[in-house]
Every structure is written in C-alpha cells, then in structure tokens.
C-alpha cells in the first residue's frame, strides 16, 4: 500500500493506493497517529486507488476513525469503488463511518 499525503489548513487528505489488508492497516494506523500527534484532527481518505479491502483493513479504518473522534476530529472516506463500497455496506461499516462520493462532498462534511 502506498499512502500519499496532502496536508491542508485544518485537515489532511491521505490518498490510498493498493490493497488495504493487514500490513496496510498498520501503516494507515501509524499515519493517522502521526497526524493526530501533529494536531491534525480531520482526515479524508481518498479510496480511488483501493480495489481490495479485507477485515484487517476494515479494522484499521474503524480504529483510525475512533482515534480521530477521541481527539475531536473526523475520518471521512470518499471515492470508493463499487466492490469496496459493497464490503462497507455488507459489514454495516457504512452506517458507522462517513462515506462521501467525492472530495468536494467529503470537504463539505467537515463543517
């Protein structure tokens, strides 16, 4: 998994590329922890480059979301491929997380 950063004034965009599995989940959690320690409380995850996610990836997303909420922030996912979005729907994670269709919609959800 490759994670590209785009740090904005009051949030960060993490563009994910590759499979979101166990190794990638740990990498994502580390990235989010680093952002939180640097006072970034809101994170947008660009899923346009993610075509596969498993239970470990879902766990990493959920843990990252909870850590951001505990710090007073938000985690918002956007641009999910249909197959990935279906996994979130089947597992019910779509009810527990904020999922937007585009970066613009994700940014609007920050306010």
N, CA and C of each residue as an Amber inpcrd file, in Angstrom:
protein
   333
   0.8430000  -1.1720000   0.0000000   0.0000000   0.0000000   0.0000000
   0.8850000   1.2300000   0.0000000   0.5070000   2.1670000  -0.8040000
   1.1810000   3.4600000  -0.8500000   0.2030000   4.5000000  -0.3210000
   0.6980000   5.4010000   0.5190000  -0.1370000   6.4690000   1.0670000
   0.5130000   7.8020000   0.7300000  -0.1920000   8.6140000  -0.0480000
   0.2810000   9.9500000  -0.4010000  -0.4280000  10.9620000   0.4900000
   0.3040000  11.9880000   0.9350000  -0.2350000  12.9900000   1.8560000
  -0.4890000  14.3100000   1.1500000  -1.5550000  14.9670000   1.5330000
  -1.8170000  16.3460000   1.1360000  -2.3470000  17.0420000   2.3880000
  -1.4930000  17.8140000   3.0430000  -1.8530000  18.4660000   4.2960000
  -2.4510000  19.8350000   3.9840000  -3.6720000  20.0400000   4.4290000
  -4.3730000  21.3110000   4.2530000  -4.3380000  22.0730000   5.5770000
  -5.0520000  23.2070000   5.6270000  -5.0320000  24.0350000   6.8360000
  -5.6370000  23.3220000   8.0450000  -6.8090000  22.7240000   7.8880000
  -7.4620000  22.0980000   9.0470000  -7.7880000  20.6170000   8.8400000
  -7.1600000  20.0030000   7.8460000  -7.3510000  18.5710000   7.6090000
  -6.2390000  18.0410000   6.7110000  -6.1900000  16.7270000   6.6310000
  -5.2240000  16.0670000   5.7480000  -5.9750000  15.1220000   4.8250000
  -5.4890000  15.0110000   3.6090000  -6.0100000  14.0240000   2.6640000
  -4.9480000  12.9370000   2.5300000  -5.3590000  11.7040000   2.7510000
  -4.4850000  10.5610000   2.5240000  -5.0220000   9.8070000   1.3220000
  -4.2350000   9.7730000   0.2550000  -4.6270000   9.0590000  -0.9580000
  -4.0390000   7.6590000  -0.8740000  -4.9210000   6.6740000  -0.8090000
  -4.5090000   5.2830000  -0.6520000  -4.4050000   4.6100000  -2.0090000
  -3.3330000   3.8510000  -2.2080000  -3.1480000   3.1020000  -3.4550000
  -2.7250000   1.6840000  -3.1170000  -3.4930000   0.7160000  -3.6030000
  -3.1470000  -0.6800000  -3.3770000  -4.2080000  -1.4100000  -2.5840000
  -3.8000000  -2.5100000  -1.9570000  -4.7080000  -3.3370000  -1.1610000
  -4.6910000  -2.8730000   0.2830000  -5.8720000  -2.7530000   0.8700000
  -5.9740000  -2.3930000   2.2840000  -6.1690000  -3.6790000   3.0710000
  -5.0260000  -4.2830000   3.4390000  -5.0080000  -5.5600000   4.1510000
  -4.2540000  -5.3700000   5.4680000  -3.8230000  -6.4510000   6.1010000
  -3.1840000  -6.3590000   7.4170000  -1.9560000  -5.4440000   7.4350000
  -0.9710000  -5.6390000   6.5550000   0.1910000  -4.7360000   6.5990000
  -0.1950000  -3.2760000   6.3290000  -1.0870000  -3.0670000   5.3840000
  -1.5080000  -1.7090000   5.0420000  -2.3090000  -1.0750000   6.1700000
  -3.0800000  -1.8880000   6.8790000  -3.8630000  -1.3920000   8.0040000
  -2.9560000  -0.8030000   9.0780000  -1.8800000  -1.5070000   9.3910000
  -0.9170000  -1.0000000  10.3670000  -0.2670000   0.2920000   9.9100000
   0.0510000   0.3600000   8.6240000   0.6390000   1.5700000   8.0550000
  -0.3370000   2.7390000   8.1620000  -1.6040000   2.4960000   7.8400000
  -2.6190000   3.5440000   7.9230000  -2.7770000   4.0320000   9.3620000
  -2.8530000   3.1140000  10.3080000  -2.9870000   3.4990000  11.7150000
  -1.7990000   4.3480000  12.1640000  -0.5980000   3.9870000  11.7410000
   0.6010000   4.7620000  12.0770000   0.5170000   6.1640000  11.4930000
   0.0780000   6.2650000  10.2440000  -0.0550000   7.5780000   9.5910000
  -1.0570000   8.4520000  10.3420000  -2.1990000   7.8780000  10.7150000
  -3.2270000   8.6400000  11.4310000  -2.7040000   9.0570000  12.8070000
  -2.0160000   8.1640000  13.5030000  -1.4380000   8.5180000  14.8070000
  -0.4540000   9.6770000  14.6790000   0.3530000   9.6640000  13.6290000
   1.3070000  10.7480000  13.3900000   0.5800000  12.0580000  13.1390000
  -0.4840000  12.0160000  12.3390000  -1.2580000  13.2300000  12.0720000
  -1.8710000  13.7770000  13.3510000  -2.4310000  12.8950000  14.1720000
  -3.0360000  13.3300000  15.4350000  -1.9780000  13.9690000  16.3340000
  -0.8050000  13.3600000  16.4120000   0.2570000  13.9160000  17.2620000
   0.7630000  15.2530000  16.7340000   0.5410000  15.5180000  15.4520000
   0.9100000  16.8030000  14.8470000  -0.2730000  17.7620000  14.7940000
  -1.3140000  17.4730000  15.5820000  -2.5000000  18.3300000  15.7470000
  -3.4270000  18.3580000  14.5410000  -3.3350000  17.3900000  13.6560000
  -4.3040000  17.2660000  12.5730000  -5.4170000  16.3580000  13.0700000
  -6.6310000  16.9100000  13.1430000  -7.7320000  16.1540000  13.7340000
  -8.7030000  15.5890000  12.7050000  -8.6920000  16.1270000  11.5070000
  -9.6100000  15.6710000  10.4650000  -8.8220000  15.0480000   9.3240000
  -9.2680000  13.8620000   8.9020000  -8.5740000  13.1390000   7.8360000
  -9.5860000  12.6760000   6.8050000  -9.2920000  12.9590000   5.5500000
 -10.0790000  12.4610000   4.4280000  -9.2730000  11.3550000   3.7660000
  -9.9020000  10.2020000   3.5770000  -9.2390000   9.0790000   2.9110000
  -9.7630000   8.9530000   1.4940000  -8.8850000   9.1590000   0.5330000
  -9.2190000   9.0040000  -0.8830000  -9.0390000   7.5340000  -1.2470000
 -10.1600000   6.8600000  -1.4820000 -10.1580000   5.4290000  -1.7760000
 -10.1310000   5.1360000  -3.2780000  -9.9100000   6.1340000  -4.1220000
  -9.9760000   5.8980000  -5.5690000  -8.9310000   4.8880000  -6.0430000
  -7.8520000   4.7100000  -5.2870000  -6.8130000   3.7550000  -5.6580000
  -6.8930000   2.4240000  -4.9300000  -7.9790000   2.2040000  -4.1800000
  -8.1400000   0.9620000  -3.4100000  -9.1710000   0.0760000  -4.0990000
  -8.7460000  -1.0970000  -4.5370000  -9.6630000  -2.0290000  -5.1930000
  -9.9230000  -3.2660000  -4.3580000  -9.2350000  -3.3780000  -3.2070000
  -9.4180000  -4.5440000  -2.3370000  -9.2880000  -4.1130000  -0.8870000
 -10.1950000  -4.6090000  -0.0450000 -10.1040000  -4.3970000   1.3930000
 -10.5760000  -5.6720000   2.0760000  -9.8930000  -6.0550000   3.1530000
 -10.3320000  -7.2290000   3.9070000 -10.6640000  -6.8080000   5.3350000
 -10.9220000  -7.7790000   6.2020000 -11.3480000  -7.4650000   7.5680000
 -10.2810000  -6.6900000   8.3360000  -9.0210000  -6.9700000   8.0780000
  -7.9490000  -6.2240000   8.7390000  -7.9590000  -4.7610000   8.3010000
  -8.2340000  -4.5290000   7.0340000  -8.3400000  -3.1630000   6.5310000
  -9.5130000  -2.4260000   7.1500000 -10.6510000  -3.1150000   7.2710000
 -11.8230000  -2.5150000   7.9160000 -11.5030000  -2.1620000   9.3650000
 -10.8110000  -3.0530000  10.0480000 -10.4260000  -2.8190000  11.4420000
  -9.5530000  -1.5720000  11.5500000  -8.5880000  -1.4380000  10.6600000
  -7.7070000  -0.2700000  10.6730000  -8.4600000   1.0300000  10.4560000
  -9.4370000   0.9980000   9.5500000 -10.2650000   2.1830000   9.3010000
 -11.0580000   2.5300000  10.5540000 -11.6730000   1.5170000  11.1670000
 -12.5070000   1.7280000  12.3440000 -11.6790000   2.2630000  13.5190000
 -10.5050000   1.6920000  13.7500000  -9.6260000   2.1640000  14.8260000
  -9.1840000   3.6020000  14.5600000  -8.8110000   3.9010000  13.3270000
  -8.3930000   5.2590000  12.9740000  -9.5280000   6.2500000  13.1860000
 -10.7360000   5.8660000  12.7970000 -11.9020000   6.7260000  12.9920000
 -12.1270000   7.0060000  14.4720000 -12.0530000   5.9770000  15.2970000
 -12.2620000   6.1540000  16.7390000 -11.1910000   7.0410000  17.3690000
  -9.9520000   6.9020000  16.9300000  -8.8750000   7.7450000  17.4630000
  -9.0920000   9.2070000  17.0880000  -9.5140000   9.4420000  15.8500000
  -9.7780000  10.8160000  15.4230000 -10.9670000  11.3980000  16.1810000
 -12.0140000  10.6130000  16.3750000 -13.1690000  11.0880000  17.1540000
 -12.7490000  11.4420000  18.5690000 -11.9120000  10.6140000  19.1830000
 -11.4450000  10.8600000  20.5520000 -10.6310000  12.1500000  20.6460000
  -9.9880000  12.5410000  19.5450000  -9.2050000  13.7800000  19.5350000
 -10.0410000  14.9740000  19.0790000 -11.3380000  14.7520000  18.8690000
 -12.2290000  15.8330000  18.4510000 -12.3130000  16.0160000  16.9540000
 -11.8890000  15.0240000  16.2020000 -11.8740000  15.1380000  14.7490000
 -12.7830000  14.1490000  14.0550000 -12.5930000  14.0410000  12.7410000
 -13.4160000  13.1740000  11.8960000 -12.5470000  12.4250000  10.8980000
 -13.0340000  11.2560000  10.5140000 -12.4680000  10.4990000   9.4020000
 -13.5640000  10.3730000   8.3590000 -13.2750000  10.7980000   7.1420000
 -14.2510000  10.7270000   6.0580000 -13.6070000  10.0140000   4.8780000
 -14.2950000   9.0020000   4.3620000 -13.8380000   8.2450000   3.2050000
 -14.5570000   8.7670000   1.9700000 -13.8760000   8.7330000   0.8270000
 -14.5490000   9.1320000  -0.4150000 -13.9470000   8.4150000  -1.6220000
 -14.7150000   8.4440000  -2.7100000 -14.3250000   7.8440000  -3.9940000
 -14.0820000   6.3450000  -3.8920000 -14.9990000   5.6320000  -3.2440000
 -14.8920000   4.1830000  -3.1190000 -15.3560000   3.5050000  -4.4020000
 -14.5960000   2.5100000  -4.8690000 -15.0360000   1.6770000  -5.9830000
 -16.2450000   0.8680000  -5.5220000 -17.0910000   0.4790000  -6.4580000
 -18.3190000  -0.2440000  -6.1080000 -18.0550000  -1.4980000  -5.2830000
 -17.0300000  -2.2740000  -5.6410000 -16.7300000  -3.5070000  -4.9000000
 -16.3410000  -3.2060000  -3.4600000 -15.5580000  -2.1730000  -3.2590000
 -15.1320000  -1.7900000  -1.9130000 -16.3210000  -1.2310000  -1.1350000
 -17.1190000  -0.4070000  -1.7950000 -18.3030000   0.1610000  -1.1380000
 -19.2560000  -0.9480000  -0.6930000 -19.3740000  -1.9900000  -1.5010000
 -20.2410000  -3.1160000  -1.1600000 -19.7690000  -3.8050000   0.1230000
 -18.4670000  -3.9110000   0.3190000 -17.9230000  -4.5030000   1.5510000
 -18.3460000  -3.6680000   2.7610000 -18.2570000  -2.3480000   2.6420000
 -18.6770000  -1.4730000   3.7350000 -20.1730000  -1.6220000   4.0100000
 -20.9630000  -1.7930000   2.9680000 -22.4110000  -1.9580000   3.1340000
 -22.7440000  -3.2960000   3.7770000 -22.1580000  -4.3660000   3.2830000
 -22.4320000  -5.7140000   3.8120000 -22.0650000  -5.8060000   5.2940000
 -20.9550000  -5.1940000   5.6760000 -20.4880000  -5.2770000   7.0630000
 -21.1640000  -4.2660000   7.9860000 -21.8950000  -3.3180000   7.4160000
 -22.5440000  -2.2870000   8.2180000 -21.6380000  -1.1210000   8.5620000
 -20.4070000  -1.1460000   8.0670000 -19.4730000  -0.0600000   8.3490000
 -19.9260000   1.2450000   7.7000000 -20.7470000   1.1560000   6.6650000
 -21.2520000   2.3730000   6.0320000 -22.1470000   3.1640000   6.9800000
 -22.6950000   2.5170000   8.0010000 -23.5340000   3.2000000   8.9960000
 -22.6760000   3.8340000  10.0940000 -21.4950000   3.2790000  10.3320000
 -20.6290000   3.7460000  11.4150000 -19.6180000   4.7980000  10.9570000
 -19.4100000   4.9160000   9.6460000 -18.4170000   5.8320000   9.1000000
 -19.0810000   6.8200000   8.1520000 -18.4320000   7.9490000   7.9500000
 -18.9080000   8.9160000   6.9610000 -18.2460000   8.5910000   5.6290000
 -19.0880000   8.3190000   4.6240000 -18.5920000   7.9830000   3.2900000
 -19.1930000   8.9670000   2.2970000 -18.3330000   9.6510000   1.5560000
 -18.7530000  10.6320000   0.5600000 -18.4190000  10.1120000  -0.8370000
 -19.0710000  10.6880000  -1.8250000 -18.8230000  10.2560000  -3.2010000
 -17.6220000  10.9640000  -3.8280000 -17.3150000  12.1770000  -3.3520000
 -16.2390000  12.9590000  -3.9640000 -15.4540000  13.7140000  -2.8910000
 -14.3140000  14.2540000  -3.2840000 -13.5140000  15.0590000  -2.3620000
 -14.2970000  16.2880000  -1.9240000 -15.0240000  16.9000000  -2.8430000
 -15.7980000  18.0930000  -2.5160000 -16.8570000  17.7850000  -1.4630000
 -17.5440000  16.6590000  -1.6250000 -18.5550000  16.2580000  -0.6450000
 -17.9030000  15.9430000   0.7020000 -16.7540000  15.3080000   0.6720000
 -16.0310000  14.9930000   1.9120000 -15.6340000  16.2750000   2.6350000
 -15.1110000  17.2480000   1.8890000 -14.7240000  18.5260000   2.4940000
 -15.9310000  19.2430000   3.0790000 -17.0730000  19.1680000   2.4060000
 -18.3000000  19.7970000   2.9140000 -18.7520000  19.1510000   4.2190000
 -18.4750000  17.8590000   4.4030000 -18.8510000  17.1520000   5.6260000
 -17.9930000  17.5410000   6.8240000 -16.9250000  18.2750000   6.6040000
 -16.0750000  18.7060000   7.7120000 -16.7110000  19.8290000   8.5190000
 -17.5880000  20.5940000   7.8840000 -18.1800000  21.7400000   8.5950000
 -19.4280000  21.3780000   9.3530000
